[in-house]
Amino acid sequence: MINMKTLFDRLKPDIKEQLILQEPLFPTLCGDLIKLLKENVAITELKLGDLNNLSNFKKGYTTKITELYEMFND
């Protein structure tokens, strides 16, 4: 069986760092996102709202749907 990386594993380091750093300030939001990312391997398994919330932890504003996919490494 192939061991697939989770979305948490594939999350770009700068976004992952911010998500973890902000967890004490926003424990429910960050905790829920981390749990979702650790439980899923495909971006399409997440809801748009979850991806939008995650985009708050990256630099700059997300203006295109494709930018949501760019938050992850291949």
Distance bins in CASP14 RR format, pairs under 12 A and 6 or more apart:
PFRMAT RR
TARGET T0000
AUTHOR 0000-0000-0000
RMODE 2
METHOD distances of the structure
MODEL  1
2 41 0 0 0 0 0 1 0 0 0 0 0
3 9 0 0 0 0 0 1 0 0 0 0 0
3 41 0 0 0 0 0 1 0 0 0 0 0
4 10 0 0 0 0 1 0 0 0 0 0 0
4 39 0 0 0 0 0 1 0 0 0 0 0
4 40 0 0 0 0 1 0 0 0 0 0 0
4 41 1 0 1 0 0 0 0 0 0 0 0
4 42 0 0 0 0 1 0 0 0 0 0 0
4 45 0 0 0 0 0 1 0 0 0 0 0
5 11 0 0 0 0 1 0 0 0 0 0 0
5 37 0 0 0 0 0 1 0 0 0 0 0
5 38 0 0 0 0 0 1 0 0 0 0 0
5 40 0 0 0 0 0 1 0 0 0 0 0
5 41 1 0 0 1 0 0 0 0 0 0 0
5 42 0 0 0 0 0 1 0 0 0 0 0
5 72 0 0 0 0 1 0 0 0 0 0 0
5 73 0 0 0 0 1 0 0 0 0 0 0
5 74 0 0 0 0 1 0 0 0 0 0 0
6 16 0 0 0 0 0 1 0 0 0 0 0
6 34 0 0 0 0 0 1 0 0 0 0 0
6 35 0 0 0 0 0 1 0 0 0 0 0
6 36 0 0 0 0 1 0 0 0 0 0 0
6 37 1 0 0 1 0 0 0 0 0 0 0
6 38 1 0 1 0 0 0 0 0 0 0 0
6 39 1 0 0 1 0 0 0 0 0 0 0
6 40 1 0 0 1 0 0 0 0 0 0 0
6 41 1 0 1 0 0 0 0 0 0 0 0
6 42 0 0 0 0 1 0 0 0 0 0 0
6 43 0 0 0 0 0 1 0 0 0 0 0
6 45 0 0 0 0 0 1 0 0 0 0 0
6 46 0 0 0 0 0 1 0 0 0 0 0
6 72 0 0 0 0 0 1 0 0 0 0 0
6 73 0 0 0 0 0 1 0 0 0 0 0
7 15 0 0 0 0 0 1 0 0 0 0 0
7 16 0 0 0 0 0 1 0 0 0 0 0
7 19 0 0 0 0 0 1 0 0 0 0 0
7 33 0 0 0 0 1 0 0 0 0 0 0
7 34 0 0 0 0 0 1 0 0 0 0 0
7 35 0 0 0 0 0 1 0 0 0 0 0
7 36 1 0 0 1 0 0 0 0 0 0 0
7 37 1 0 1 0 0 0 0 0 0 0 0
7 38 1 0 0 1 0 0 0 0 0 0 0
7 39 0 0 0 0 1 0 0 0 0 0 0
7 40 1 0 1 0 0 0 0 0 0 0 0
7 41 1 0 0 1 0 0 0 0 0 0 0
7 42 1 0 0 1 0 0 0 0 0 0 0
7 43 1 0 0 1 0 0 0 0 0 0 0
7 44 0 0 0 0 0 1 0 0 0 0 0
7 45 1 0 0 1 0 0 0 0 0 0 0
7 46 1 0 0 1 0 0 0 0 0 0 0
7 50 0 0 0 0 0 1 0 0 0 0 0
7 51 0 0 0 0 0 1 0 0 0 0 0
7 54 0 0 0 0 1 0 0 0 0 0 0
7 68 0 0 0 0 0 1 0 0 0 0 0
7 69 0 0 0 0 0 1 0 0 0 0 0
7 71 0 0 0 0 1 0 0 0 0 0 0
7 72 1 0 0 1 0 0 0 0 0 0 0
7 73 0 0 0 0 0 1 0 0 0 0 0
8 15 0 0 0 0 0 1 0 0 0 0 0
8 16 1 0 0 1 0 0 0 0 0 0 0
8 19 0 0 0 0 1 0 0 0 0 0 0
8 20 0 0 0 0 0 1 0 0 0 0 0
8 30 0 0 0 0 0 1 0 0 0 0 0
8 31 0 0 0 0 0 1 0 0 0 0 0
8 33 0 0 0 0 1 0 0 0 0 0 0
8 34 1 0 0 1 0 0 0 0 0 0 0
8 35 0 0 0 0 1 0 0 0 0 0 0
8 36 0 0 0 0 1 0 0 0 0 0 0
8 37 1 1 0 0 0 0 0 0 0 0 0
8 38 1 0 1 0 0 0 0 0 0 0 0
8 39 0 0 0 0 1 0 0 0 0 0 0
8 40 0 0 0 0 1 0 0 0 0 0 0
8 41 0 0 0 0 1 0 0 0 0 0 0
8 46 0 0 0 0 0 1 0 0 0 0 0
8 54 0 0 0 0 0 1 0 0 0 0 0
8 71 0 0 0 0 0 1 0 0 0 0 0
8 72 0 0 0 0 1 0 0 0 0 0 0
8 73 0 0 0 0 0 1 0 0 0 0 0
9 16 0 0 0 0 1 0 0 0 0 0 0
9 34 0 0 0 0 0 1 0 0 0 0 0
9 37 0 0 0 0 1 0 0 0 0 0 0
9 38 0 0 0 0 1 0 0 0 0 0 0
9 39 0 0 0 0 0 1 0 0 0 0 0
9 40 0 0 0 0 0 1 0 0 0 0 0
9 41 0 0 0 0 1 0 0 0 0 0 0
9 72 0 0 0 0 1 0 0 0 0 0 0
9 73 0 0 0 0 1 0 0 0 0 0 0
9 74 0 0 0 0 0 1 0 0 0 0 0
10 16 0 0 0 0 1 0 0 0 0 0 0
10 37 0 0 0 0 1 0 0 0 0 0 0
10 38 0 0 0 0 0 1 0 0 0 0 0
10 40 0 0 0 0 0 1 0 0 0 0 0
10 41 0 0 0 0 1 0 0 0 0 0 0
10 42 0 0 0 0 0 1 0 0 0 0 0
10 43 0 0 0 0 1 0 0 0 0 0 0
10 69 0 0 0 0 0 1 0 0 0 0 0
10 70 0 0 0 0 0 1 0 0 0 0 0
10 71 0 0 0 0 1 0 0 0 0 0 0
10 72 1 0 1 0 0 0 0 0 0 0 0
10 73 1 0 1 0 0 0 0 0 0 0 0
10 74 1 0 0 1 0 0 0 0 0 0 0
11 17 0 0 0 0 1 0 0 0 0 0 0
11 18 0 0 0 0 0 1 0 0 0 0 0
11 19 1 0 0 1 0 0 0 0 0 0 0
11 20 0 0 0 0 0 1 0 0 0 0 0
11 33 0 0 0 0 1 0 0 0 0 0 0
11 34 0 0 0 0 1 0 0 0 0 0 0
11 36 0 0 0 0 0 1 0 0 0 0 0
11 37 1 0 0 1 0 0 0 0 0 0 0
11 38 0 0 0 0 0 1 0 0 0 0 0
11 40 0 0 0 0 0 1 0 0 0 0 0
11 43 0 0 0 0 0 1 0 0 0 0 0
11 46 0 0 0 0 0 1 0 0 0 0 0
11 51 0 0 0 0 0 1 0 0 0 0 0
11 54 0 0 0 0 1 0 0 0 0 0 0
11 55 0 0 0 0 0 1 0 0 0 0 0
11 57 0 0 0 0 1 0 0 0 0 0 0
11 58 0 0 0 0 1 0 0 0 0 0 0
11 68 0 0 0 0 0 1 0 0 0 0 0
11 69 0 0 0 0 0 1 0 0 0 0 0
11 70 0 0 0 0 0 1 0 0 0 0 0
11 71 1 0 0 1 0 0 0 0 0 0 0
11 72 1 0 1 0 0 0 0 0 0 0 0
11 73 1 0 0 1 0 0 0 0 0 0 0
12 18 0 0 0 0 0 1 0 0 0 0 0
12 19 0 0 0 0 0 1 0 0 0 0 0
12 37 0 0 0 0 0 1 0 0 0 0 0
12 54 0 0 0 0 0 1 0 0 0 0 0
12 55 0 0 0 0 0 1 0 0 0 0 0
12 57 0 0 0 0 1 0 0 0 0 0 0
12 58 1 0 0 1 0 0 0 0 0 0 0
12 59 0 0 0 0 0 1 0 0 0 0 0
12 67 0 0 0 0 0 1 0 0 0 0 0
12 68 0 0 0 0 0 1 0 0 0 0 0
12 69 0 0 0 0 0 1 0 0 0 0 0
12 70 0 0 0 0 1 0 0 0 0 0 0
12 71 1 0 1 0 0 0 0 0 0 0 0
12 72 1 0 0 1 0 0 0 0 0 0 0
12 73 1 0 0 1 0 0 0 0 0 0 0
12 74 0 0 0 0 0 1 0 0 0 0 0
13 19 0 0 0 0 0 1 0 0 0 0 0
13 20 0 0 0 0 0 1 0 0 0 0 0
13 57 0 0 0 0 0 1 0 0 0 0 0
13 58 0 0 0 0 0 1 0 0 0 0 0
13 71 0 0 0 0 0 1 0 0 0 0 0
13 72 0 0 0 0 0 1 0 0 0 0 0
13 73 0 0 0 0 1 0 0 0 0 0 0
14 20 0 0 0 0 0 1 0 0 0 0 0
14 21 0 0 0 0 0 1 0 0 0 0 0
14 57 0 0 0 0 1 0 0 0 0 0 0
14 58 1 0 0 1 0 0 0 0 0 0 0
14 59 1 0 0 1 0 0 0 0 0 0 0
14 60 0 0 0 0 0 1 0 0 0 0 0
14 71 0 0 0 0 1 0 0 0 0 0 0
14 73 0 0 0 0 0 1 0 0 0 0 0
15 21 0 0 0 0 0 1 0 0 0 0 0
15 22 0 0 0 0 0 1 0 0 0 0 0
15 30 0 0 0 0 0 1 0 0 0 0 0
15 33 0 0 0 0 0 1 0 0 0 0 0
15 34 0 0 0 0 0 1 0 0 0 0 0
15 37 0 0 0 0 0 1 0 0 0 0 0
15 51 0 0 0 0 0 1 0 0 0 0 0
15 53 0 0 0 0 0 1 0 0 0 0 0
15 54 1 0 0 1 0 0 0 0 0 0 0
15 55 0 0 0 0 1 0 0 0 0 0 0
15 56 0 0 0 0 1 0 0 0 0 0 0
15 57 1 0 1 0 0 0 0 0 0 0 0
15 58 1 0 1 0 0 0 0 0 0 0 0
15 59 0 0 0 0 1 0 0 0 0 0 0
15 60 0 0 0 0 0 1 0 0 0 0 0
15 62 0 0 0 0 0 1 0 0 0 0 0
15 67 0 0 0 0 0 1 0 0 0 0 0
15 68 0 0 0 0 0 1 0 0 0 0 0
15 70 0 0 0 0 0 1 0 0 0 0 0
15 71 1 0 1 0 0 0 0 0 0 0 0
15 72 0 0 0 0 1 0 0 0 0 0 0
15 73 0 0 0 0 0 1 0 0 0 0 0
16 22 0 0 0 0 0 1 0 0 0 0 0
16 23 0 0 0 0 0 1 0 0 0 0 0
16 30 0 0 0 0 0 1 0 0 0 0 0
16 33 0 0 0 0 0 1 0 0 0 0 0
16 34 0 0 0 0 1 0 0 0 0 0 0
16 37 0 0 0 0 1 0 0 0 0 0 0
16 38 0 0 0 0 0 1 0 0 0 0 0
16 54 0 0 0 0 0 1 0 0 0 0 0
16 57 0 0 0 0 1 0 0 0 0 0 0
16 58 0 0 0 0 0 1 0 0 0 0 0
16 71 0 0 0 0 1 0 0 0 0 0 0
16 72 0 0 0 0 0 1 0 0 0 0 0
16 73 0 0 0 0 0 1 0 0 0 0 0
17 23 0 0 0 0 0 1 0 0 0 0 0
17 30 0 0 0 0 0 1 0 0 0 0 0
17 57 0 0 0 0 1 0 0 0 0 0 0
17 58 0 0 0 0 0 1 0 0 0 0 0
17 59 0 0 0 0 0 1 0 0 0 0 0
18 25 0 0 0 0 0 1 0 0 0 0 0
18 26 0 0 0 0 0 1 0 0 0 0 0
18 30 0 0 0 0 1 0 0 0 0 0 0
18 33 0 0 0 0 0 1 0 0 0 0 0
18 34 0 0 0 0 0 1 0 0 0 0 0
18 54 0 0 0 0 1 0 0 0 0 0 0
18 55 0 0 0 0 0 1 0 0 0 0 0
18 56 0 0 0 0 1 0 0 0 0 0 0
18 57 1 0 1 0 0 0 0 0 0 0 0
18 58 1 0 0 1 0 0 0 0 0 0 0
18 59 0 0 0 0 1 0 0 0 0 0 0
18 60 0 0 0 0 0 1 0 0 0 0 0
18 71 0 0 0 0 0 1 0 0 0 0 0
19 25 0 0 0 0 0 1 0 0 0 0 0
19 26 0 0 0 0 1 0 0 0 0 0 0
19 27 0 0 0 0 0 1 0 0 0 0 0
19 29 0 0 0 0 1 0 0 0 0 0 0
19 30 1 0 1 0 0 0 0 0 0 0 0
19 31 0 0 0 0 1 0 0 0 0 0 0
19 32 0 0 0 0 0 1 0 0 0 0 0
19 33 1 0 0 1 0 0 0 0 0 0 0
19 34 1 0 0 1 0 0 0 0 0 0 0
19 35 0 0 0 0 0 1 0 0 0 0 0
19 36 0 0 0 0 0 1 0 0 0 0 0
19 37 0 0 0 0 1 0 0 0 0 0 0
19 38 0 0 0 0 0 1 0 0 0 0 0
19 53 0 0 0 0 1 0 0 0 0 0 0
19 54 1 0 0 1 0 0 0 0 0 0 0
19 55 0 0 0 0 0 1 0 0 0 0 0
19 56 0 0 0 0 1 0 0 0 0 0 0
19 57 1 0 1 0 0 0 0 0 0 0 0
19 58 0 0 0 0 1 0 0 0 0 0 0
19 71 0 0 0 0 0 1 0 0 0 0 0
20 26 0 0 0 0 0 1 0 0 0 0 0
20 27 0 0 0 0 0 1 0 0 0 0 0
20 30 1 0 0 1 0 0 0 0 0 0 0
20 31 0 0 0 0 1 0 0 0 0 0 0
20 33 0 0 0 0 0 1 0 0 0 0 0
20 34 1 0 0 1 0 0 0 0 0 0 0
20 37 0 0 0 0 0 1 0 0 0 0 0
20 57 0 0 0 0 1 0 0 0 0 0 0
21 30 0 0 0 0 1 0 0 0 0 0 0
21 57 0 0 0 0 1 0 0 0 0 0 0
22 28 0 0 0 0 0 1 0 0 0 0 0
22 29 0 0 0 0 1 0 0 0 0 0 0
22 30 1 0 1 0 0 0 0 0 0 0 0
22 31 0 0 0 0 0 1 0 0 0 0 0
22 33 0 0 0 0 1 0 0 0 0 0 0
22 34 0 0 0 0 0 1 0 0 0 0 0
22 53 0 0 0 0 0 1 0 0 0 0 0
22 54 0 0 0 0 0 1 0 0 0 0 0
22 56 0 0 0 0 1 0 0 0 0 0 0
22 57 1 0 0 1 0 0 0 0 0 0 0
22 58 0 0 0 0 0 1 0 0 0 0 0
23 29 0 0 0 0 1 0 0 0 0 0 0
23 30 1 1 0 0 0 0 0 0 0 0 0
23 31 1 0 0 1 0 0 0 0 0 0 0
23 32 0 0 0 0 0 1 0 0 0 0 0
23 33 0 0 0 0 1 0 0 0 0 0 0
23 34 1 0 0 1 0 0 0 0 0 0 0
23 35 0 0 0 0 0 1 0 0 0 0 0
23 57 0 0 0 0 0 1 0 0 0 0 0
24 30 0 0 0 0 1 0 0 0 0 0 0
24 31 0 0 0 0 0 1 0 0 0 0 0
25 31 0 0 0 0 0 1 0 0 0 0 0
25 57 0 0 0 0 0 1 0 0 0 0 0
26 32 0 0 0 0 1 0 0 0 0 0 0
26 33 0 0 0 0 1 0 0 0 0 0 0
26 34 0 0 0 0 0 1 0 0 0 0 0
26 53 0 0 0 0 1 0 0 0 0 0 0
26 56 0 0 0 0 1 0 0 0 0 0 0
26 57 0 0 0 0 1 0 0 0 0 0 0
27 33 0 0 0 0 0 1 0 0 0 0 0
27 34 0 0 0 0 0 1 0 0 0 0 0
27 35 0 0 0 0 0 1 0 0 0 0 0
28 34 0 0 0 0 0 1 0 0 0 0 0
28 35 0 0 0 0 0 1 0 0 0 0 0
28 53 0 0 0 0 0 1 0 0 0 0 0
29 35 0 0 0 0 0 1 0 0 0 0 0
29 36 0 0 0 0 0 1 0 0 0 0 0
29 49 0 0 0 0 0 1 0 0 0 0 0
29 50 0 0 0 0 0 1 0 0 0 0 0
29 52 0 0 0 0 0 1 0 0 0 0 0
29 53 1 0 0 1 0 0 0 0 0 0 0
29 54 0 0 0 0 1 0 0 0 0 0 0
29 56 0 0 0 0 1 0 0 0 0 0 0
29 57 0 0 0 0 1 0 0 0 0 0 0
30 36 0 0 0 0 0 1 0 0 0 0 0
30 37 0 0 0 0 0 1 0 0 0 0 0
30 50 0 0 0 0 0 1 0 0 0 0 0
30 53 0 0 0 0 1 0 0 0 0 0 0
30 54 0 0 0 0 1 0 0 0 0 0 0
30 56 0 0 0 0 0 1 0 0 0 0 0
30 57 0 0 0 0 1 0 0 0 0 0 0
31 37 0 0 0 0 1 0 0 0 0 0 0
31 38 0 0 0 0 1 0 0 0 0 0 0
31 39 0 0 0 0 0 1 0 0 0 0 0
31 50 0 0 0 0 0 1 0 0 0 0 0
31 53 0 0 0 0 0 1 0 0 0 0 0
31 54 0 0 0 0 0 1 0 0 0 0 0
31 57 0 0 0 0 0 1 0 0 0 0 0
32 38 0 0 0 0 0 1 0 0 0 0 0
32 39 0 0 0 0 0 1 0 0 0 0 0
32 46 0 0 0 0 0 1 0 0 0 0 0
32 47 0 0 0 0 0 1 0 0 0 0 0
32 49 0 0 0 0 0 1 0 0 0 0 0
32 50 0 0 0 0 1 0 0 0 0 0 0
32 53 0 0 0 0 1 0 0 0 0 0 0
32 54 0 0 0 0 0 1 0 0 0 0 0
33 39 0 0 0 0 0 1 0 0 0 0 0
33 40 0 0 0 0 0 1 0 0 0 0 0
33 46 0 0 0 0 1 0 0 0 0 0 0
33 47 0 0 0 0 0 1 0 0 0 0 0
33 49 0 0 0 0 0 1 0 0 0 0 0
33 50 1 0 0 1 0 0 0 0 0 0 0
33 51 0 0 0 0 1 0 0 0 0 0 0
33 52 0 0 0 0 0 1 0 0 0 0 0
33 53 1 0 0 1 0 0 0 0 0 0 0
33 54 1 0 1 0 0 0 0 0 0 0 0
33 55 0 0 0 0 0 1 0 0 0 0 0
33 56 0 0 0 0 1 0 0 0 0 0 0
33 57 0 0 0 0 1 0 0 0 0 0 0
33 71 0 0 0 0 0 1 0 0 0 0 0
34 40 0 0 0 0 0 1 0 0 0 0 0
34 50 0 0 0 0 0 1 0 0 0 0 0
34 53 0 0 0 0 0 1 0 0 0 0 0
34 54 0 0 0 0 1 0 0 0 0 0 0
34 57 0 0 0 0 0 1 0 0 0 0 0
35 46 0 0 0 0 0 1 0 0 0 0 0
35 50 0 0 0 0 0 1 0 0 0 0 0
36 42 0 0 0 0 0 1 0 0 0 0 0
36 43 0 0 0 0 0 1 0 0 0 0 0
36 45 0 0 0 0 1 0 0 0 0 0 0
36 46 1 0 0 1 0 0 0 0 0 0 0
36 47 0 0 0 0 1 0 0 0 0 0 0
36 49 0 0 0 0 0 1 0 0 0 0 0
36 50 1 0 1 0 0 0 0 0 0 0 0
36 51 0 0 0 0 1 0 0 0 0 0 0
36 53 0 0 0 0 1 0 0 0 0 0 0
36 54 0 0 0 0 1 0 0 0 0 0 0
37 43 0 0 0 0 0 1 0 0 0 0 0
37 45 0 0 0 0 0 1 0 0 0 0 0
37 46 0 0 0 0 1 0 0 0 0 0 0
37 50 0 0 0 0 1 0 0 0 0 0 0
37 51 0 0 0 0 0 1 0 0 0 0 0
37 53 0 0 0 0 0 1 0 0 0 0 0
37 54 1 0 0 1 0 0 0 0 0 0 0
37 57 0 0 0 0 0 1 0 0 0 0 0
37 71 0 0 0 0 0 1 0 0 0 0 0
37 72 0 0 0 0 1 0 0 0 0 0 0
39 45 0 0 0 0 1 0 0 0 0 0 0
39 46 0 0 0 0 1 0 0 0 0 0 0
39 50 0 0 0 0 0 1 0 0 0 0 0
40 46 1 0 0 1 0 0 0 0 0 0 0
40 47 0 0 0 0 0 1 0 0 0 0 0
40 50 0 0 0 0 1 0 0 0 0 0 0
40 51 0 0 0 0 0 1 0 0 0 0 0
40 54 0 0 0 0 0 1 0 0 0 0 0
40 72 0 0 0 0 0 1 0 0 0 0 0
41 72 0 0 0 0 0 1 0 0 0 0 0
42 69 0 0 0 0 0 1 0 0 0 0 0
42 72 0 0 0 0 0 1 0 0 0 0 0
43 50 0 0 0 0 0 1 0 0 0 0 0
43 51 1 0 0 1 0 0 0 0 0 0 0
43 54 0 0 0 0 0 1 0 0 0 0 0
43 65 0 0 0 0 0 1 0 0 0 0 0
43 66 0 0 0 0 0 1 0 0 0 0 0
43 67 0 0 0 0 0 1 0 0 0 0 0
43 68 1 0 0 1 0 0 0 0 0 0 0
43 69 1 0 1 0 0 0 0 0 0 0 0
43 70 0 0 0 0 0 1 0 0 0 0 0
43 71 0 0 0 0 1 0 0 0 0 0 0
43 72 1 0 0 1 0 0 0 0 0 0 0
43 73 0 0 0 0 0 1 0 0 0 0 0
43 74 0 0 0 0 0 1 0 0 0 0 0
44 50 0 0 0 0 0 1 0 0 0 0 0
44 51 0 0 0 0 0 1 0 0 0 0 0
44 65 0 0 0 0 0 1 0 0 0 0 0
44 68 0 0 0 0 0 1 0 0 0 0 0
44 69 0 0 0 0 1 0 0 0 0 0 0
44 72 0 0 0 0 0 1 0 0 0 0 0
45 51 0 0 0 0 0 1 0 0 0 0 0
46 52 0 0 0 0 1 0 0 0 0 0 0
46 53 0 0 0 0 1 0 0 0 0 0 0
46 54 0 0 0 0 1 0 0 0 0 0 0
46 55 0 0 0 0 0 1 0 0 0 0 0
46 68 0 0 0 0 1 0 0 0 0 0 0
46 69 0 0 0 0 0 1 0 0 0 0 0
46 71 0 0 0 0 0 1 0 0 0 0 0
46 72 0 0 0 0 0 1 0 0 0 0 0
47 53 0 0 0 0 1 0 0 0 0 0 0
47 54 0 0 0 0 0 1 0 0 0 0 0
47 68 0 0 0 0 0 1 0 0 0 0 0
48 54 0 0 0 0 0 1 0 0 0 0 0
48 55 0 0 0 0 0 1 0 0 0 0 0
48 62 0 0 0 0 0 1 0 0 0 0 0
48 65 0 0 0 0 1 0 0 0 0 0 0
48 68 0 0 0 0 1 0 0 0 0 0 0
49 55 0 0 0 0 1 0 0 0 0 0 0
49 56 0 0 0 0 0 1 0 0 0 0 0
49 62 0 0 0 0 0 1 0 0 0 0 0
49 65 0 0 0 0 0 1 0 0 0 0 0
49 68 0 0 0 0 1 0 0 0 0 0 0
50 56 0 0 0 0 0 1 0 0 0 0 0
50 57 0 0 0 0 0 1 0 0 0 0 0
50 68 0 0 0 0 1 0 0 0 0 0 0
50 71 0 0 0 0 0 1 0 0 0 0 0
51 57 0 0 0 0 0 1 0 0 0 0 0
51 58 0 0 0 0 0 1 0 0 0 0 0
51 62 0 0 0 0 1 0 0 0 0 0 0
51 65 0 0 0 0 1 0 0 0 0 0 0
51 66 0 0 0 0 0 1 0 0 0 0 0
51 67 0 0 0 0 1 0 0 0 0 0 0
51 68 1 0 1 0 0 0 0 0 0 0 0
51 69 0 0 0 0 1 0 0 0 0 0 0
51 70 0 0 0 0 0 1 0 0 0 0 0
51 71 1 0 0 1 0 0 0 0 0 0 0
51 72 0 0 0 0 0 1 0 0 0 0 0
52 58 0 0 0 0 0 1 0 0 0 0 0
52 61 0 0 0 0 0 1 0 0 0 0 0
52 62 1 0 0 1 0 0 0 0 0 0 0
52 63 0 0 0 0 0 1 0 0 0 0 0
52 65 0 0 0 0 0 1 0 0 0 0 0
52 67 0 0 0 0 0 1 0 0 0 0 0
52 68 1 0 0 1 0 0 0 0 0 0 0
52 71 0 0 0 0 0 1 0 0 0 0 0
53 62 0 0 0 0 0 1 0 0 0 0 0
53 68 0 0 0 0 0 1 0 0 0 0 0
53 71 0 0 0 0 0 1 0 0 0 0 0
54 62 0 0 0 0 1 0 0 0 0 0 0
54 67 0 0 0 0 0 1 0 0 0 0 0
54 68 1 0 0 1 0 0 0 0 0 0 0
54 69 0 0 0 0 0 1 0 0 0 0 0
54 70 0 0 0 0 0 1 0 0 0 0 0
54 71 1 0 0 1 0 0 0 0 0 0 0
54 72 0 0 0 0 1 0 0 0 0 0 0
55 61 0 0 0 0 1 0 0 0 0 0 0
55 62 1 0 1 0 0 0 0 0 0 0 0
55 63 0 0 0 0 0 1 0 0 0 0 0
55 64 0 0 0 0 0 1 0 0 0 0 0
55 65 0 0 0 0 0 1 0 0 0 0 0
55 66 0 0 0 0 0 1 0 0 0 0 0
55 67 1 0 0 1 0 0 0 0 0 0 0
55 68 1 0 0 1 0 0 0 0 0 0 0
55 69 0 0 0 0 0 1 0 0 0 0 0
55 70 0 0 0 0 1 0 0 0 0 0 0
55 71 1 0 0 1 0 0 0 0 0 0 0
55 72 0 0 0 0 0 1 0 0 0 0 0
56 62 0 0 0 0 1 0 0 0 0 0 0
56 68 0 0 0 0 0 1 0 0 0 0 0
56 71 0 0 0 0 0 1 0 0 0 0 0
57 71 0 0 0 0 1 0 0 0 0 0 0
58 67 0 0 0 0 1 0 0 0 0 0 0
58 68 0 0 0 0 1 0 0 0 0 0 0
58 70 0 0 0 0 1 0 0 0 0 0 0
58 71 1 0 1 0 0 0 0 0 0 0 0
58 72 0 0 0 0 0 1 0 0 0 0 0
59 67 0 0 0 0 0 1 0 0 0 0 0
59 70 0 0 0 0 0 1 0 0 0 0 0
59 71 0 0 0 0 0 1 0 0 0 0 0
60 67 0 0 0 0 1 0 0 0 0 0 0
60 70 0 0 0 0 0 1 0 0 0 0 0
60 71 0 0 0 0 0 1 0 0 0 0 0
61 67 0 0 0 0 1 0 0 0 0 0 0
62 68 1 0 0 1 0 0 0 0 0 0 0
62 69 0 0 0 0 0 1 0 0 0 0 0
62 70 0 0 0 0 1 0 0 0 0 0 0
62 71 0 0 0 0 1 0 0 0 0 0 0
63 70 0 0 0 0 0 1 0 0 0 0 0
64 70 0 0 0 0 1 0 0 0 0 0 0
65 71 0 0 0 0 0 1 0 0 0 0 0
66 72 0 0 0 0 0 1 0 0 0 0 0
END
